[in-house]
Amino acid sequence: MTHTLTGFMELMDHGIVSWENLSAVFIKKIAGFVNSKSTDESMQQVSLDILENMVLSSRKLFLQVKQEVTMERLIAHLQVANQQIQTKAMALLMALLQTAEDADRQEMFAFLNKKNLRQYIYKNIILSSSPVQDEMAHYLYVLQSVTLNHLEARKRTPLDCYSQDQRDILHRLRQAAFETESENNLNHERRRSLCAKEFKKLGFSNNSNPGQDLVRTPPGLLALDTMYYFASGYPDAYSRFVLENSSREDKHECPFARSSIQLTLILCEILRIGES
């Protein structure tokens, strides 16, 4: 079967027959070789190669392959010792990510982040006893580019002052930093005054309407994402940073919000987010 599939690939390389002529039954069969844990490694390798070519040839085949081969299975192929299978699995994964439309790509990234793809790449490829080959290094670079460029939409989107969800995130940043008295017991004026005071301590320029600090694009909503990620993922470090800074002299201050917005902008430039 390995020789048959290799022969098929070599025939297709001549471009005489279109990839779109392949039947759904054939695609399902090839995907079955990739999905099965008991398939011979050489068969899996050439099957992954065939599926990558299908994905790159048309939207219709992309949808069929995406339906037949699970992301979970591709992640499993990245954890094997066989470098060729790792490389072909990464090639197929990159083909799927690059060919996908925004909604599909968003869904795939959400799944890959949930499964912590980076951990498997670091452990099984970068820290592997064998050096990373040129082809794999290229795919890792492509993965970085696609992942970073996935953030461009957030970078280009200003905060919407009328969005309740976005206003809620700003208030969660404030509440995570300060142990405040129960706001429900305060009248409207006192609550506004308290919020403005705490947003100022957080380092927003416009403490009465902090959303105005995030209207500029770039970095737009990406700056809010990074601040909220830090506040929710590392609450102790976050509150310590904010409280330590609020007690510094003015000439030594490092306002959290303004610094975060500027740092996000600098990282966007260094990492070339949005460039092909």
C-alpha positions, 0 to 999 in steps of 0.5 A, spaced: 500 500 500 505 504 501 508 503 494 501 504 491 500 511 494 507 513 493 506 511 485 499 515 486 503 521 489 508 521 483 502 520 478 499 526 481 505 530 481 505 531 473 498 535 473 495 531 468 489 529 473 486 534 477 486 533 485 478 535 485 477 528 481 478 524 487 472 521 490 469 522 497 470 514 498 478 515 496 479 521 501 475 517 507 480 511 505 486 516 506 484 519 512 483 513 515 490 511 514 492 517 518 486 516 523 488 509 525 493 508 530 495 501 527 497 503 520 504 502 518 508 508 519 510 509 512 503 509 510 501 514 515 507 518 512 505 518 505 497 519 507 499 525 510 502 528 504 496 526 500 492 530 504 496 536 505 496 536 497 488 535 497 487 541 502 492 546 498 488 544 491 481 547 493 476 549 498 472 543 497 477 538 498 479 542 504 472 542 507 472 534 506 479 533 509 477 537 515 471 533 516 475 527 516 481 528 520 481 531 527 486 536 530 487 531 536 489 526 531 494 531 528 497 533 535 498 525 536 502 525 530 506 530 533 508 526 539 511 520 535 518 519 535 518 519 527 521 525 525 518 524 518 511 523 520 512 529 525 514 533 519 508 531 515 503 532 520 505 539 521 505 540 514 498 538 514 496 542 520 499 548 516 495 547 510 489 547 514 490 553 518 493 557 512 487 555 507 481 556 512 477 562 512 477 566 518 471 563 522 474 556 521 481 558 523 478 561 529 475 555 531 482 551 530 486 556 534 481 555 540 482 548 539 489 548 539 490 553 545 485 548 549 490 542 547 496 546 549 499 545 542 505 549 544 507 544 549 507 538 545 511 542 540 516 544 545 517 537 548 517 533 542 520 537 537 524 542 540 527 538 546 527 532 542 534 528 542 535 529 534 536 536 531 530 540 528 530 539 520 530 545 515 523 543 513 520 542 520 524 549 522 520 552 516 513 549 518 514 552 525 516 559 523 509 559 518 506 557 525 509 563 528 507 567 523 499 564 522 499 565 530 501 572 530 497 574 524 491 571 527 491 577 532 491 582 527 484 583 527 484 585 535 490 590 533 486 593 528 479 594 532 478 600 537 474 599 544 467 600 543 465 605 549 458 602 548 460 595 548 457 592 555 462 586 555 468 590 554 466 595 559 465 589 564 472 587 562 475 594 564 471 594 571 474 587 572 481 589 571 480 594 576 476 590 581 482 585 581 487 590 583 483 593 589 480 590 595 474 595 594 468 597 599 462 594 597 460 598 591 452 596 591 452 600 598 454 607 594 450 612 591 452 613 584 456 619 585 461 616 590 461 610 586 463 614 580 468 617 584 471 611 587 472 608 580 475 614 577 480 614 583 482 606 582 482 607 574 487 613 575 491 608 580 491 603 574 494 608 570 489 610 565 490 617 562 482 618 562 480 615 568 473 617 568 472 614 561 478 609 561 475 606 554 478 612 551 485 610 552 484 603 547 480 607 542 487 608 538 489 602 533 494 599 533 494 596 539 486 597 540 483 591 543 489 587 543 492 591 549 486 590 553 486 582 551 493 582 554 492 586 560 486 582 562 490 575 560 495 578 565 490 580 571 486 573 570 492 568 569 497 571 574 492 575 579 497 575 585 503 578 580 498 583 577 495 586 584 502 586 587 505 590 580 499 595 581 499 596 588 507 597 588 507 602 583 501 606 586 506 608 592 512 610 588 514 617 586 511 620 580 518 620 577 519 613 578 512 611 576 510 605 571 503 606 570 500 599 568 495 601 563 499 606 559 505 601 559 501 595 557 498 599 551 505 601 549 508 595 550 503 591 546 504 596 540 512 595 541 511 587 541 506 588 534 512 592 531 517 587 533 513 581 531 511 584 525 503 582 526 499 583 520 505 582 515 505 576 510 
